Structures are given as C-alpha cells and as structure tokens.
Amino acid sequence: MLHAALLGLLVSLPIALAGWLASLWKRDASLADRIWPWLITVPALAYAVGTPAADPTRRLVMLGLALAWALRLCVYISWRNWGHGEDRRYAEMRERHGPAFAWKSLVIVFGLQWVLGWIISAPLLAGMAGSRPFGALDLLGAALALFGIVFEAVADAQMAGFRAKRRGGHAVMDQGLWHYTRHPNYFGESCVWWGLALMTLEAGGAGALWCFVSPVLITFMLLRVSGVTLLEKDLSARRPAYRDYVARTSAFIPWPPRRRTA
C-alpha cells in the first residue's frame, strides 16, 4: 500500500506544477481551484493500478464516484469563474505577499493543495487496497457519497440561477437548499468524503480507520479554514441582510430555519 500511496503523490505532482505555471502566465492563482479535484482523483487512478487486485465492484464504484465528483466540480468552477479574473481571496494574498507571490504561490497555494489533495484521497487508497467483498457498509457509504454529489450540484445550480436573475442590490439567496443551510454545497462536499471513508470500513475493517483523516480534514477546512469562516468573514459587514440570514439559518447541517422573535 505504501508503494501505491507514493505513486499517487508522484502522479499528481505534474498537475500541481502545470497549474502553477499556468497561473504565472494568466496571473491568476485561482486556477488552483480548477485543478483541485484532479489532485485527488488522479491519485485514485494510480491506486487502482498500484494495489493488488481486490474486490472489483468496490473499485469500480469508488472510481466512478470520484470521477463524477471531480468532473462536475471542475466543470462548474471553470464555468463560474470564466472571464472573471482572479478570485478575491487569491488577489488579497497576491497583494499581501507582493512581487514574491509568484514564487510563494508554488508552495502556499499549489504545493499545499498538492499535499492536501493526496491526504484527502486516503479513503480511495484504503478502498482500493481492501480485500473484503463488497457489502452493506459499501452500499451505505456509496449512497452517502452519491447523495453528497447530487446535493452540492443542486445547491450550485440554485445559486447560479439566483445570481443570473439578480440585478444588483444586496439580496440574499435563501431559497431551495439555501433555505435550510447557508452552505449546502459545503455540506454536500463533506458527505462525499464521509461516504467514501465509510466504504473503507467494509474494505479493511478497523485497520482502515486511519483514512478517516480525510473527511475530518475536509470538514474542518470547510468549516474553519477556506470555507464558512473565510467566506463569511466580511459578508455580514458588507451586506446587512446577510446578518438576518445568519441569525435564522444553520451554517452547515440542513435544518429548518429559526423563527424570528419579536
């Protein structure tokens, strides 16, 4: 398994380097968001090749889920960001680091994502290496991962429709899935990785518990690092209507909104 893990890390390195070089040419470090899904899924293909033949059903299901997740996310992010220049988060980093950002971004953006993507791919490695037959936990995990893919796809489509109809102003999207959680796309993303990790329990039993570092890490990042905390840092200050939305709506787990009190 160690050989396959190192192979996964190695095959994703050219993707990170190519993304960094393209970001220098385009002066757009947010290209890192477009290559992010492949820094996870390409290692999975290496795991399928580099691990001994195991249960073919689990291997095909995990690869199918990973590829569906990556393709959807890459296409959506590319479409959403096309023609809009560098994302505000990366533009602020560029301004903060000055002229040296071009080289620093190799480490703090693309290098960091390269390593994080490899760590998050852990359930795919453990699942590919598992020797036990496909079973009930596999079905439950696959269902949760598929639910997550569909849930975030619907959330992204609803937000895209809202933005297309909005004409200025400070309106807040609070319809559809966004009525029950302020970040349905992040919740769906978390479900994908908890589902894939659950499949590894069927594949390797308690010996595969180490791969739960993946859903724990991705959920922490979504909640405290690059997701909810960063996105909402100044939204309430810039958009008063968002404060009311925050007060009544769950941040992450879908839940009926709180009633307003007089």
MITIPA-348492 format. One record per residue: residue number from 0; residue in one letter; x, y, z of N, C-alpha, C in turn. Coordinates in nm, 3 decimals. Layout:
 num residuo  n_east n_north    n_up ca_east ca_north   ca_up  c_east c_north    c_up
 NUM       A       X       Y       Z       X        Y       Z       X       Y       Z
...
***
This chain:
 num residuo  n_east n_north    n_up ca_east ca_north   ca_up  c_east c_north    c_up
   0       M   0.083  -0.121   0.000   0.000    0.000   0.000   0.086   0.126   0.000
   1       L   0.202   0.122   0.066   0.290    0.237   0.070   0.338   0.274  -0.070
   2       H   0.369   0.172  -0.150   0.413    0.197  -0.288   0.303   0.270  -0.365
   3       A   0.178   0.224  -0.351   0.066    0.287  -0.421   0.045   0.429  -0.372
   4       A   0.059   0.452  -0.241   0.042    0.586  -0.185   0.145   0.683  -0.243
   5       L   0.269   0.641  -0.249   0.374    0.726  -0.305   0.354   0.749  -0.454
   6       L   0.303   0.647  -0.522   0.272    0.662  -0.665   0.163   0.768  -0.684
   7       G   0.063   0.766  -0.597  -0.043    0.865  -0.605   0.009   1.006  -0.584
   8       L   0.100   1.022  -0.490   0.160    1.153  -0.465   0.242   1.199  -0.585
   9       L   0.312   1.106  -0.646   0.400    1.139  -0.758   0.321   1.179  -0.882
  10       V   0.215   1.104  -0.915   0.143    1.131  -1.040   0.066   1.262  -1.035
  11       S   0.035   1.311  -0.915  -0.039    1.437  -0.906   0.053   1.559  -0.906
  12       L   0.183   1.537  -0.889   0.277    1.650  -0.888   0.277   1.727  -1.019
  13       P   0.281   1.662  -1.137   0.278    1.739  -1.262   0.153   1.826  -1.277
  14       I   0.041   1.782  -1.219  -0.081    1.861  -1.226  -0.063   1.991  -1.148
  15       A  -0.007   1.980  -1.027   0.016    2.099  -0.945   0.115   2.194  -1.012
  16       L   0.222   2.140  -1.069   0.322    2.224  -1.135   0.265   2.291  -1.259
  17       A   0.186   2.216  -1.337   0.125    2.274  -1.457   0.028   2.385  -1.418
  18       G  -0.048   2.364  -1.311  -0.140    2.466  -1.264  -0.067   2.591  -1.220
  19       W   0.046   2.573  -1.152   0.125    2.688  -1.107   0.181   2.766  -1.226
  20       L   0.236   2.695  -1.325   0.290    2.762  -1.442   0.181   2.838  -1.518
  21       A   0.064   2.777  -1.529  -0.048    2.845  -1.595  -0.091   2.968  -1.518
  22       S  -0.082   2.961  -1.384  -0.120    3.076  -1.301  -0.023   3.193  -1.320
  23       L   0.105   3.162  -1.345   0.202    3.268  -1.373   0.172   3.335  -1.505
  24       W   0.136   3.255  -1.604   0.106    3.308  -1.736  -0.021   3.392  -1.734
  25       K  -0.124   3.342  -1.663  -0.253    3.412  -1.659  -0.260   3.515  -1.546
  26       R  -0.161   3.513  -1.458  -0.163    3.595  -1.336  -0.294   3.572  -1.261
  27       D  -0.321   3.445  -1.237  -0.447    3.405  -1.175  -0.424   3.279  -1.092
  28       A  -0.397   3.296  -0.962  -0.371    3.182  -0.874  -0.497   3.102  -0.845
  29       S  -0.614   3.159  -0.876  -0.738    3.084  -0.850  -0.756   2.968  -0.947
  30       L  -0.664   2.952  -1.042  -0.663    2.831  -1.125  -0.644   2.707  -1.037
  31       A  -0.592   2.728  -0.916  -0.575    2.617  -0.822  -0.709   2.551  -0.791
  32       D  -0.816   2.630  -0.790  -0.948    2.573  -0.761  -0.993   2.477  -0.872
  33       R  -0.952   2.505  -0.995  -0.995    2.422  -1.107  -0.920   2.289  -1.112
  34       I  -0.797   2.288  -1.067  -0.721    2.163  -1.071  -0.739   2.081  -0.942
  35       W  -0.796   2.143  -0.839  -0.810    2.076  -0.709  -0.875   1.937  -0.720
  36       P  -0.986   1.919  -0.793  -1.048    1.786  -0.797  -0.955   1.679  -0.852
  37       W  -0.866   1.718  -0.944  -0.779    1.619  -1.007  -0.658   1.586  -0.920
  38       L  -0.626   1.672  -0.825  -0.519    1.641  -0.730  -0.563   1.530  -0.634
  39       I  -0.692   1.500  -0.633  -0.746    1.393  -0.552  -0.778   1.270  -0.637
  40       T  -0.836   1.293  -0.754  -0.886    1.182  -0.834  -0.777   1.113  -0.914
  41       V  -0.679   1.185  -0.963  -0.570    1.121  -1.037  -0.492   1.023  -0.948
  42       P  -0.463   1.058  -0.822  -0.404    0.956  -0.734  -0.491   0.831  -0.722
  43       A  -0.623   0.848  -0.725  -0.712    0.731  -0.716  -0.690   0.637  -0.833
  44       L  -0.667   0.692  -0.950  -0.637    0.607  -1.066  -0.506   0.533  -1.046
  45       A  -0.410   0.600  -0.982  -0.281    0.534  -0.953  -0.301   0.423  -0.849
  46       Y  -0.389   0.446  -0.753  -0.415    0.343  -0.653  -0.477   0.219  -0.717
  47       A  -0.564   0.242  -0.815  -0.628    0.129  -0.884  -0.526   0.045  -0.957
  48       V  -0.421   0.110  -1.007  -0.316    0.039  -1.080  -0.213  -0.021  -0.985
  49       G  -0.184   0.052  -0.877  -0.072    0.014  -0.791  -0.104  -0.077  -0.676
  50       T  -0.233  -0.110  -0.656  -0.269   -0.202  -0.547  -0.307  -0.338  -0.606
  51       P  -0.288  -0.445  -0.530  -0.325   -0.578  -0.579  -0.474  -0.585  -0.612
  52       A  -0.507  -0.671  -0.705  -0.647   -0.687  -0.744  -0.731  -0.724  -0.623
  53       A  -0.833  -0.643  -0.595  -0.921   -0.667  -0.482  -1.063  -0.682  -0.534
  54       D  -1.161  -0.643  -0.455  -1.299   -0.655  -0.497  -1.327  -0.560  -0.614
  55       P  -1.359  -0.610  -0.733  -1.377   -0.523  -0.850  -1.497  -0.430  -0.837
  56       T  -1.600  -0.473  -0.765  -1.719   -0.388  -0.751  -1.685  -0.262  -0.674
  57       R  -1.618  -0.276  -0.560  -1.582   -0.159  -0.480  -1.491  -0.067  -0.559
  58       R  -1.396  -0.125  -0.629  -1.302   -0.044  -0.707  -1.375   0.038  -0.812
  59       L  -1.466  -0.025  -0.884  -1.540    0.047  -0.989  -1.632   0.153  -0.930
  60       V  -1.698   0.120  -0.819  -1.790    0.216  -0.757  -1.714   0.337  -0.705
  61       M  -1.600   0.314  -0.636  -1.524    0.425  -0.581  -1.465   0.512  -0.692
  62       L  -1.413   0.448  -0.796  -1.359    0.525  -0.908  -1.470   0.604  -0.978
  63       G  -1.586   0.543  -0.995  -1.697    0.612  -1.059  -1.742   0.734  -0.980
  64       L  -1.753   0.718  -0.848  -1.792    0.830  -0.763  -1.688   0.941  -0.766
  65       A  -1.561   0.903  -0.758  -1.454    1.003  -0.757  -1.450   1.080  -0.888
  66       L  -1.463   1.010  -1.000  -1.459    1.077  -1.130  -1.581   1.166  -1.152
  67       A  -1.698   1.118  -1.108  -1.820    1.201  -1.120  -1.807   1.328  -1.037
  68       W  -1.755   1.313  -0.914  -1.735    1.429  -0.827  -1.637   1.528  -0.890
  69       A  -1.523   1.477  -0.938  -1.419    1.564  -0.993  -1.465   1.636  -1.119
  70       L  -1.528   1.563  -1.209  -1.570    1.622  -1.336  -1.674   1.731  -1.313
  71       R  -1.772   1.703  -1.229  -1.875    1.803  -1.201  -1.817   1.929  -1.139
  72       L  -1.732   1.910  -1.038  -1.676    2.025  -0.967  -1.585   2.106  -1.057
  73       C  -1.502   2.039  -1.136  -1.410    2.110  -1.225  -1.486   2.191  -1.330
  74       V  -1.588   2.129  -1.392  -1.667    2.198  -1.493  -1.740   2.317  -1.432
  75       Y  -1.799   2.298  -1.314  -1.875    2.406  -1.252  -1.785   2.523  -1.215
  76       I  -1.672   2.496  -1.151  -1.582    2.604  -1.110  -1.528   2.678  -1.232
  77       S  -1.492   2.603  -1.337  -1.440    2.666  -1.459  -1.546   2.755  -1.522
  78       W  -1.670   2.705  -1.529  -1.779    2.785  -1.587  -1.807   2.908  -1.502
  79       R  -1.810   2.891  -1.369  -1.842    3.001  -1.279  -1.738   3.112  -1.284
  80       N  -1.612   3.074  -1.294  -1.503    3.172  -1.287  -1.458   3.225  -1.422
  81       W  -1.511   3.168  -1.530  -1.462    3.204  -1.663  -1.483   3.353  -1.691
  82       G  -1.375   3.422  -1.724  -1.382    3.563  -1.759  -1.390   3.659  -1.643
  83       H  -1.382   3.608  -1.520  -1.394    3.695  -1.403  -1.259   3.728  -1.339
  84       G  -1.151   3.680  -1.394  -1.020    3.711  -1.339  -0.994   3.635  -1.210
  85       E  -0.895   3.682  -1.138  -0.852    3.613  -1.017  -0.953   3.631  -0.904
  86       D  -0.983   3.521  -0.836  -1.075    3.525  -0.722  -1.023   3.621  -0.615
  87       R  -1.115   3.686  -0.546  -1.079    3.788  -0.447  -0.986   3.735  -0.339
  88       R  -1.006   3.609  -0.297  -0.921    3.552  -0.192  -0.775   3.547  -0.236
  89       Y  -0.753   3.505  -0.360  -0.616    3.495  -0.410  -0.558   3.633  -0.442
  90       A  -0.645   3.724  -0.487  -0.599    3.861  -0.515  -0.549   3.926  -0.386
  91       E  -0.619   3.901  -0.276  -0.575    3.956  -0.147  -0.442   3.894  -0.104
  92       M  -0.424   3.766  -0.129  -0.296    3.701  -0.099  -0.185   3.761  -0.184
  93       R  -0.214   3.785  -0.311  -0.115    3.843  -0.402  -0.072   3.981  -0.353
  94       E  -0.169   4.061  -0.311  -0.138    4.196  -0.262  -0.058   4.189  -0.132
  95       R  -0.094   4.095  -0.046  -0.028    4.082   0.084   0.118   4.039   0.070
  96       H   0.146   3.951  -0.025   0.282    3.898  -0.040   0.367   3.978  -0.139
  97       G   0.306   4.065  -0.216   0.382    4.149  -0.307   0.439   4.072  -0.426
  98       P   0.545   4.126  -0.489   0.602    4.064  -0.609   0.649   3.920  -0.589
  99       A   0.681   3.884  -0.465   0.730    3.748  -0.439   0.619   3.645  -0.444
 100       F   0.494   3.689  -0.457   0.383    3.593  -0.454   0.392   3.491  -0.566
 101       A   0.445   3.531  -0.681   0.454    3.438  -0.794   0.528   3.311  -0.753
 102       W   0.638   3.326  -0.680   0.714    3.210  -0.634   0.655   3.149  -0.508
 103       K   0.608   3.234  -0.418   0.549    3.183  -0.294   0.426   3.098  -0.323
 104       S   0.351   3.133  -0.428   0.229    3.059  -0.459   0.259   2.914  -0.496
 105       L   0.381   2.887  -0.540   0.419    2.749  -0.570   0.408   2.663  -0.444
 106       V   0.440   2.723  -0.329   0.438    2.649  -0.202   0.305   2.667  -0.130
 107       I   0.263   2.793  -0.110   0.149    2.818  -0.021   0.014   2.796  -0.089
 108       V   0.012   2.784  -0.221  -0.114    2.757  -0.290  -0.108   2.619  -0.357
 109       F  -0.025   2.605  -0.459  -0.026    2.482  -0.538   0.043   2.367  -0.466
 110       G   0.153   2.395  -0.398   0.220    2.288  -0.323   0.135   2.239  -0.208
 111       L   0.073   2.332  -0.138  -0.013    2.295  -0.025  -0.132   2.213  -0.073
 112       Q  -0.194   2.255  -0.183  -0.308    2.180  -0.234  -0.267   2.043  -0.285
 113       W  -0.147   2.032  -0.340  -0.096    1.903  -0.385  -0.091   1.803  -0.269
 114       V  -0.036   1.847  -0.156  -0.025    1.759  -0.039  -0.162   1.732   0.022
 115       L  -0.244   1.835   0.034  -0.377    1.817   0.093  -0.463   1.724   0.008
 116       G  -0.454   1.739  -0.123  -0.531    1.652  -0.212  -0.492   1.506  -0.193
 117       W  -0.363   1.483  -0.178  -0.314    1.346  -0.156  -0.365   1.289  -0.025
 118       I  -0.365   1.372   0.081  -0.414    1.325   0.211  -0.564   1.294   0.203
 119       I  -0.639   1.381   0.137  -0.783    1.362   0.130  -0.820   1.241   0.044
 120       S  -0.730   1.200  -0.043  -0.757    1.081  -0.126  -0.742   0.951  -0.049
 121       A  -0.712   0.958   0.081  -0.685    0.839   0.162  -0.795   0.732   0.154
 122       P  -0.925   0.768   0.160  -1.027    0.662   0.151  -1.021   0.586   0.020
 123       L  -0.982   0.653  -0.087  -0.972    0.587  -0.216  -0.858   0.485  -0.215
 124       L  -0.749   0.518  -0.147  -0.639    0.424  -0.134  -0.680   0.303  -0.051
 125       A  -0.739   0.328   0.066  -0.779    0.218   0.153  -0.885   0.132   0.088
 126       G  -0.977   0.193   0.014  -1.081    0.117  -0.053  -1.025   0.030  -0.164
 127       M  -0.931   0.084  -0.241  -0.870    0.007  -0.350  -0.790  -0.111  -0.296
 128       A  -0.729  -0.093  -0.180  -0.643   -0.197  -0.124  -0.719  -0.301  -0.044
 129       G  -0.845  -0.272  -0.010  -0.922   -0.364   0.073  -0.950  -0.496   0.003
 130       S  -0.943  -0.603   0.077  -0.961   -0.736   0.019  -1.098  -0.796   0.048
 131       R  -1.176  -0.735   0.136  -1.306   -0.792   0.171  -1.408  -0.767   0.060
 132       P  -1.505  -0.855   0.046  -1.606   -0.838  -0.060  -1.696  -0.717  -0.034
 133       F  -1.752  -0.665  -0.141  -1.845   -0.553  -0.137  -1.965  -0.590  -0.050
 134       G  -2.000  -0.501   0.046  -2.106   -0.534   0.139  -2.196  -0.418   0.175
 135       A  -2.265  -0.432   0.288  -2.366   -0.336   0.328  -2.308  -0.197   0.356
 136       L  -2.192  -0.191   0.424  -2.130   -0.061   0.452  -2.086   0.008   0.323
 137       D  -2.046  -0.072   0.224  -2.013   -0.014   0.094  -2.135   0.052   0.033
 138       L  -2.248  -0.016   0.039  -2.371    0.041  -0.016  -2.410   0.169   0.056
 139       L  -2.400   0.166   0.189  -2.436    0.284   0.268  -2.341   0.400   0.238
 140       G  -2.211   0.371   0.233  -2.113    0.476   0.204  -2.128   0.532   0.064
 141       A  -2.149   0.443  -0.033  -2.167    0.489  -0.172  -2.292   0.574  -0.185
 142       A  -2.399   0.535  -0.114  -2.523    0.613  -0.118  -2.501   0.752  -0.059
 143       L  -2.426   0.759   0.052  -2.399    0.889   0.115  -2.313   0.976   0.023
 144       A  -2.212   0.917  -0.040  -2.126    0.993  -0.131  -2.205   1.043  -0.252
 145       L  -2.291   0.957  -0.308  -2.373    0.998  -0.422  -2.471   1.107  -0.382
 146       F  -2.529   1.093  -0.264  -2.617    1.198  -0.211  -2.542   1.331  -0.204
 147       G  -2.417   1.327  -0.153  -2.338    1.449  -0.141  -2.312   1.514  -0.275
 148       I  -2.279   1.433  -0.377  -2.253    1.487  -0.511  -2.378   1.556  -0.566
 149       V  -2.492   1.490  -0.553  -2.618    1.546  -0.603  -2.657   1.670  -0.523
 150       F  -2.641   1.664  -0.392  -2.680    1.775  -0.304  -2.602   1.901  -0.339
 151       E  -2.470   1.889  -0.355  -2.392    2.009  -0.386  -2.416   2.055  -0.529
 152       A  -2.446   1.962  -0.620  -2.476    2.002  -0.758  -2.605   2.083  -0.763
 153       V  -2.706   2.039  -0.690  -2.834    2.113  -0.685  -2.813   2.250  -0.621
 154       A  -2.735   2.253  -0.511  -2.709    2.380  -0.444  -2.637   2.478  -0.537
 155       D  -2.536   2.430  -0.610  -2.462    2.517  -0.702  -2.553   2.566  -0.815
 156       A  -2.641   2.479  -0.865  -2.732    2.519  -0.971  -2.831   2.624  -0.922
 157       Q  -2.880   2.607  -0.800  -2.973    2.706  -0.743  -2.906   2.841  -0.725
 158       M  -2.782   2.840  -0.678  -2.710    2.966  -0.660  -2.681   3.032  -0.794
 159       A  -2.644   2.951  -0.894  -2.618    3.007  -1.028  -2.743   3.072  -1.085
 160       G  -2.858   3.008  -1.065  -2.984    3.067  -1.112  -3.017   3.196  -1.041
 161       F  -2.992   3.201  -0.911  -3.017    3.323  -0.833  -2.929   3.438  -0.882
 162       R  -2.801   3.408  -0.903  -2.708    3.513  -0.947  -2.742   3.562  -1.087
 163       A  -2.791   3.474  -1.172  -2.826    3.513  -1.309  -2.946   3.608  -1.310
 164       K  -3.037   3.592  -1.215  -3.157    3.675  -1.211  -3.136   3.804  -1.132
 165       R  -3.039   3.803  -1.041  -3.017    3.919  -0.955  -2.962   4.036  -1.035
 166       R  -3.013   4.151  -1.012  -2.967    4.271  -1.081  -2.924   4.374  -0.977
 167       G  -2.803   4.357  -0.925  -2.752    4.449  -0.825  -2.820   4.427  -0.691
 168       G  -2.806   4.525  -0.603  -2.868    4.516  -0.472  -2.793   4.422  -0.380
 169       H  -2.853   4.396  -0.264  -2.789    4.312  -0.163  -2.879   4.197  -0.123
 170       A  -2.956   4.146  -0.217  -3.044    4.033  -0.189  -2.962   3.911  -0.149
 171       V  -3.018   3.830  -0.061  -2.951    3.710  -0.011  -3.025   3.587  -0.062
 172       M  -2.951   3.491  -0.110  -3.010    3.366  -0.156  -3.052   3.283  -0.034
 173       D  -3.185   3.267  -0.017  -3.236    3.189   0.096  -3.347   3.097   0.053
 174       Q  -3.341   3.054  -0.072  -3.443    2.965  -0.126  -3.383   2.826  -0.153
 175       G  -3.470   2.728  -0.177  -3.422    2.594  -0.207  -3.343   2.536  -0.091
 176       L  -3.233   2.472  -0.122  -3.149    2.414  -0.018  -3.088   2.522   0.071
 177       W  -3.072   2.642   0.016  -3.013    2.753   0.090  -3.108   2.808   0.197
 178       H  -3.230   2.759   0.195  -3.327    2.795   0.299  -3.297   2.722   0.430
 179       Y  -3.230   2.607   0.418  -3.206    2.521   0.533  -3.061   2.522   0.583
 180       T  -2.971   2.567   0.500  -2.831    2.579   0.540  -2.765   2.689   0.457
 181       R  -2.678   2.765   0.519  -2.611    2.874   0.448  -2.508   2.822   0.350
 182       H  -2.468   2.696   0.364  -2.364    2.641   0.277  -2.398   2.497   0.238
 183       P  -2.505   2.478   0.161  -2.542    2.342   0.121  -2.437   2.274   0.034
 184       N  -2.363   2.354  -0.044  -2.258    2.295  -0.127  -2.146   2.237  -0.040
 185       Y  -2.114   2.305   0.068  -2.010    2.253   0.158  -2.059   2.128   0.232
 186       F  -2.185   2.130   0.272  -2.241    2.012   0.339  -2.237   1.891   0.246
 187       G  -2.275   1.911   0.121  -2.270    1.802   0.024  -2.129   1.752   0.002
 188       E  -2.034   1.844  -0.003  -1.893    1.806  -0.022  -1.845   1.719   0.094
 189       S  -1.881   1.756   0.215  -1.843    1.678   0.331  -1.903   1.538   0.326
 190       C  -2.028   1.528   0.283  -2.093    1.397   0.273  -2.021   1.304   0.177
 191       V  -1.966   1.360   0.069  -1.893    1.277  -0.028  -1.779   1.202   0.041
 192       W  -1.702   1.274   0.123  -1.582    1.213   0.181  -1.612   1.128   0.302
 193       W  -1.718   1.160   0.376  -1.760    1.070   0.484  -1.815   0.941   0.424
 194       G  -1.883   0.950   0.311  -1.935    0.831   0.246  -1.824   0.741   0.194
 195       L  -1.725   0.799   0.129  -1.614    0.719   0.078  -1.534   0.657   0.192
 196       A  -1.518   0.731   0.301  -1.447    0.676   0.417  -1.524   0.561   0.479
 197       L  -1.656   0.572   0.480  -1.738    0.464   0.534  -1.720   0.335   0.455
 198       M  -1.700   0.348   0.325  -1.678    0.229   0.242  -1.551   0.156   0.282
 199       T  -1.453   0.227   0.334  -1.327    0.161   0.370  -1.342   0.071   0.492
 200       L  -1.443   0.096   0.574  -1.465    0.009   0.689  -1.506  -0.131   0.644
 201       E  -1.580  -0.136   0.533  -1.615   -0.267   0.476  -1.493  -0.329   0.410
 202       A  -1.409  -0.245   0.352  -1.293   -0.295   0.279  -1.182  -0.345   0.371
 203       G  -1.156  -0.271   0.480  -1.042   -0.306   0.564  -1.070  -0.315   0.713
 204       G  -1.196  -0.296   0.753  -1.229   -0.305   0.894  -1.163  -0.195   0.975
 205       A  -1.137  -0.223   1.103  -1.078   -0.124   1.193  -0.941  -0.079   1.146
 206       G  -0.874  -0.162   1.068  -0.742   -0.125   1.018  -0.745  -0.011   0.918
 207       A  -0.864   0.025   0.872  -0.877    0.135   0.776  -0.921   0.265   0.841
 208       L  -0.931   0.267   0.974  -0.977    0.387   1.043  -0.887   0.507   1.019
 209       W  -0.760   0.482   0.987  -0.666    0.592   0.964  -0.713   0.683   0.851
 210       C  -0.788   0.627   0.755  -0.826    0.708   0.639  -0.938   0.807   0.672
 211       F  -0.994   0.800   0.793  -1.095    0.898   0.832  -1.032   1.036   0.856
 212       V  -0.900   1.043   0.848  -0.834    1.174   0.849  -0.886   1.259   0.733
 213       S  -0.927   1.192   0.625  -0.976    1.263   0.507  -1.105   1.341   0.533
 214       P  -1.215   1.276   0.574  -1.337    1.354   0.598  -1.325   1.451   0.714
 215       V  -1.245   1.414   0.816  -1.225    1.506   0.928  -1.155   1.633   0.878
 216       L  -1.050   1.615   0.798  -0.974    1.728   0.745  -1.059   1.814   0.653
 217       I  -1.131   1.751   0.560  -1.209    1.831   0.464  -1.321   1.905   0.535
 218       T  -1.383   1.842   0.635  -1.490    1.911   0.709  -1.434   2.027   0.789
 219       F  -1.319   2.007   0.851  -1.255    2.117   0.926  -1.220   2.233   0.833
 220       M  -1.165   2.201   0.716  -1.130    2.306   0.621  -1.254   2.383   0.574
 221       L  -1.362   2.310   0.548  -1.484    2.375   0.502  -1.546   2.464   0.608
 222       L  -1.533   2.423   0.733  -1.594    2.499   0.842  -1.506   2.611   0.893
 223       R  -1.375   2.587   0.904  -1.289    2.678   0.978  -1.177   2.743   0.899
 224       V  -1.146   2.694   0.780  -1.029    2.746   0.710  -1.069   2.817   0.582
 225       S  -1.093   2.742   0.475  -1.118    2.803   0.345  -1.266   2.812   0.309
 226       G  -1.354   2.769   0.399  -1.495    2.766   0.367  -1.577   2.869   0.441
 227       V  -1.657   2.823   0.535  -1.755    2.909   0.603  -1.690   3.031   0.668
 228       T  -1.586   3.010   0.747  -1.524    3.121   0.821  -1.469   3.227   0.727
 229       L  -1.394   3.184   0.623  -1.334    3.281   0.530  -1.440   3.352   0.448
 230       L  -1.538   3.277   0.400  -1.640    3.337   0.313  -1.727   3.438   0.387
 231       E  -1.757   3.406   0.513  -1.849    3.492   0.588  -1.778   3.600   0.669
 232       K  -1.646   3.608   0.654  -1.568    3.700   0.737  -1.619   3.843   0.727
 233       D  -1.651   3.886   0.605  -1.695    4.024   0.592  -1.831   4.039   0.525
 234       L  -1.899   3.927   0.499  -2.030    3.936   0.434  -2.131   4.011   0.520
 235       S  -2.131   3.982   0.649  -2.228    4.048   0.738  -2.203   4.198   0.745
 236       A  -2.076   4.238   0.738  -2.044    4.380   0.744  -2.085   4.451   0.615
 237       R  -2.065   4.384   0.502  -2.094    4.447   0.373  -2.242   4.437   0.335
 238       R  -2.311   4.336   0.387  -2.449    4.313   0.346  -2.536   4.290   0.470
 239       P  -2.603   4.395   0.518  -2.684    4.384   0.640  -2.788   4.272   0.634
 240       A  -2.844   4.246   0.516  -2.946    4.141   0.505  -2.887   4.004   0.538
 241       Y  -2.757   3.991   0.521  -2.694    3.862   0.549  -2.692   3.833   0.699
 242       R  -2.686   3.937   0.779  -2.687    3.917   0.925  -2.816   3.849   0.969
 243       D  -2.926   3.889   0.910  -3.055    3.828   0.943  -3.058   3.683   0.895
 244       Y  -3.000   3.660   0.779  -2.992    3.525   0.724  -2.910   3.434   0.816
 245       V  -2.800   3.486   0.866  -2.714    3.410   0.958  -2.791   3.379   1.087
 246       A  -2.867   3.473   1.136  -2.937    3.457   1.263  -3.043   3.348   1.257
 247       R  -3.099   3.324   1.140  -3.209    3.228   1.132  -3.175   3.097   1.062
 248       T  -3.057   3.089   1.001  -3.025    2.974   0.916  -2.903   2.899   0.966
 249       S  -2.912   2.767   0.968  -2.799    2.682   1.007  -2.680   2.708   0.917
 250       A  -2.561   2.706   0.975  -2.441    2.734   0.897  -2.403   2.618   0.806
 251       F  -2.430   2.495   0.848  -2.376    2.380   0.775  -2.478   2.268   0.757
 252       I  -2.520   2.206   0.866  -2.614    2.094   0.857  -2.754   2.147   0.826
 253       P  -2.820   2.096   0.723  -2.954    2.144   0.688  -3.051   2.128   0.805
 254       W  -3.124   2.235   0.831  -3.216    2.236   0.945  -3.322   2.343   0.920
 255       P  -3.447   2.320   0.964  -3.549    2.424   0.947  -3.503   2.555   1.009
 256       P  -3.521   2.666   0.940  -3.474    2.796   0.993  -3.542   2.832   1.124
 257       R  -3.469   2.905   1.207  -3.524    2.951   1.334  -3.628   3.060   1.310
 258       R  -3.731   3.058   1.391  -3.835    3.160   1.378  -3.785   3.293   1.432
 259       R  -3.829   3.399   1.370  -3.792    3.531   1.419  -3.868   3.562   1.547
 260       T  -3.802   3.625   1.638  -3.867    3.666   1.762  -3.891   3.815   1.759
 261       A  -3.995   3.855   1.824  -4.031    3.998   1.824  -3.929   4.078   1.903
***
